Amino acid sequence: MVFILISLYFEMKPCTFKKALLVSEAGTCYNNIKNIEATIDAWEGGLMSCYYIIGVRMENRIDNALKFQETLTQNGCKIKARLGLHEVSEDVCANDGIIILQPCGNKEDVEALVEELNKLEGVTAKYIDLN
């Protein structure tokens, strides 16, 4: 796999920020050095897999969605796909729902993500290893 390292500069008065991005030839973007190093190590070691599914049940999504979204954002480089489902009709929009995640990484990364999700109020997460 070929990687391209891109440095971006953001100028905001009075500071200048530098953000490194690693982009694979497939266009996947990795947005911080820790994730870049972990991803390269996983690919080189042949340990990275996307054959996991995490099922999440969220209760009271109006109150709990923000913390959940923050957790997903912090782990964004480990999540390939996300699908959210909740009941909707003309009369009602359910306040609970199901989220399906497809994480990529090694088994320890996936287990750590599930553990982190389960610490959130109103969230129950379980994973399936399809490797």
C-alpha positions as CSV (number, residue, x, y, z in Angstrom):
1,M,0.0,0.0,0.0
2,V,1.3,3.4,-0.9
3,F,0.9,6.4,1.5
4,I,1.3,10.1,0.9
5,L,2.1,12.4,3.9
6,I,0.5,15.8,3.6
7,S,1.2,18.7,5.8
8,L,-1.4,21.4,6.1
9,Y,-1.0,24.8,7.6
10,F,-3.9,26.7,9.2
11,E,-3.2,30.3,9.9
12,M,-5.4,31.7,12.7
13,K,-4.4,35.0,14.3
14,P,-2.2,34.9,16.4
15,C,-1.3,31.2,16.0
16,T,-0.4,29.0,13.1
17,F,-1.3,25.3,13.3
18,K,0.3,22.4,11.4
19,K,-1.7,19.3,10.9
20,A,-0.3,16.1,9.4
21,L,-2.5,13.9,7.3
22,L,-1.7,10.5,5.9
23,V,-3.7,9.5,2.9
24,S,-3.6,6.0,1.4
25,E,-3.9,5.6,-2.3
26,A,-7.5,4.5,-1.7
27,G,-8.1,7.9,-0.3
28,T,-8.5,7.0,3.4
29,C,-7.4,9.9,5.6
30,Y,-5.7,9.5,9.0
31,N,-5.7,12.7,10.9
32,N,-3.2,12.5,13.7
33,I,0.2,11.1,14.3
34,K,-0.9,8.4,16.8
35,N,-3.5,7.0,14.4
36,I,-1.0,7.2,11.5
37,E,1.7,5.3,13.4
38,A,-0.8,2.7,14.7
39,T,-2.3,2.2,11.2
40,I,1.1,1.8,9.6
41,D,2.2,-0.7,12.2
42,A,-1.1,-2.7,11.8
43,W,-0.8,-2.8,8.0
44,E,2.9,-3.8,8.1
45,G,2.2,-6.5,10.7
46,G,-0.8,-7.8,8.8
47,L,-2.9,-7.3,12.0
48,M,-5.5,-4.8,10.7
49,S,-8.9,-6.2,9.8
50,C,-12.3,-4.7,8.9
51,Y,-14.1,-8.0,9.6
52,Y,-15.8,-6.8,12.7
53,I,-19.2,-5.4,13.4
54,I,-20.2,-3.4,16.5
55,G,-23.9,-3.3,17.3
56,V,-24.9,-0.4,19.6
57,R,-28.2,0.3,21.3
58,M,-28.7,3.8,22.4
59,E,-31.4,4.8,24.9
60,N,-32.5,8.5,25.2
61,R,-30.6,9.5,22.2
62,I,-31.5,13.2,22.6
63,D,-29.5,13.4,25.8
64,N,-26.8,10.8,25.0
65,A,-26.0,11.5,21.3
66,L,-23.5,14.2,21.9
67,K,-21.1,12.1,24.0
68,F,-21.6,9.2,21.7
69,Q,-20.7,11.4,18.7
70,E,-17.6,12.7,20.5
71,T,-16.4,9.1,21.1
72,L,-17.0,8.2,17.4
73,T,-15.1,11.3,16.3
74,Q,-12.1,10.5,18.6
75,N,-12.0,7.0,17.0
76,G,-12.9,8.2,13.5
77,C,-9.8,6.6,11.9
78,K,-10.9,3.2,13.3
79,I,-14.4,3.3,11.9
80,K,-15.0,2.4,8.2
81,A,-18.8,2.6,8.2
82,R,-21.7,3.7,10.4
83,L,-25.5,3.2,10.1
84,G,-28.0,4.6,12.4
85,L,-31.6,3.3,12.7
86,H,-34.5,4.5,14.8
87,E,-38.3,4.3,14.5
88,V,-39.9,7.1,12.5
89,S,-43.5,7.8,11.4
90,E,-45.7,10.7,10.9
91,D,-46.7,10.7,14.6
92,V,-43.5,9.8,16.4
93,C,-39.7,9.9,16.2
94,A,-38.3,7.4,18.7
95,N,-35.8,8.5,21.3
96,D,-33.9,5.2,21.2
97,G,-32.1,3.5,18.3
98,I,-29.6,1.1,17.0
99,I,-26.2,2.0,15.4
100,I,-24.2,-0.4,13.4
101,L,-20.4,0.3,13.1
102,Q,-17.8,-1.4,11.0
103,P,-14.5,-0.8,12.7
104,C,-11.0,-1.5,11.3
105,G,-8.0,-2.5,13.3
106,N,-6.8,-5.3,15.4
107,K,-8.9,-7.2,17.9
108,E,-7.6,-5.2,20.9
109,D,-8.5,-1.9,19.2
110,V,-12.0,-3.1,18.5
111,E,-12.4,-4.4,22.1
112,A,-11.2,-1.0,23.5
113,L,-13.7,0.9,21.3
114,V,-16.5,-1.4,22.6
115,E,-15.4,-0.8,26.2
116,E,-15.3,2.9,25.7
117,L,-18.8,2.9,24.1
118,N,-20.1,0.9,27.0
119,K,-18.9,3.5,29.5
120,L,-21.3,6.0,28.0
121,E,-24.7,6.5,29.7
122,G,-27.5,4.8,27.9
123,V,-25.3,2.9,25.5
124,T,-24.9,-0.8,25.1
125,A,-22.3,-2.1,22.6
126,K,-21.3,-5.6,21.5
127,Y,-19.1,-6.8,18.7
128,I,-18.9,-9.7,16.3
129,D,-15.6,-10.9,15.1
130,L,-16.0,-12.3,11.6
131,N,-12.3,-13.1,11.0
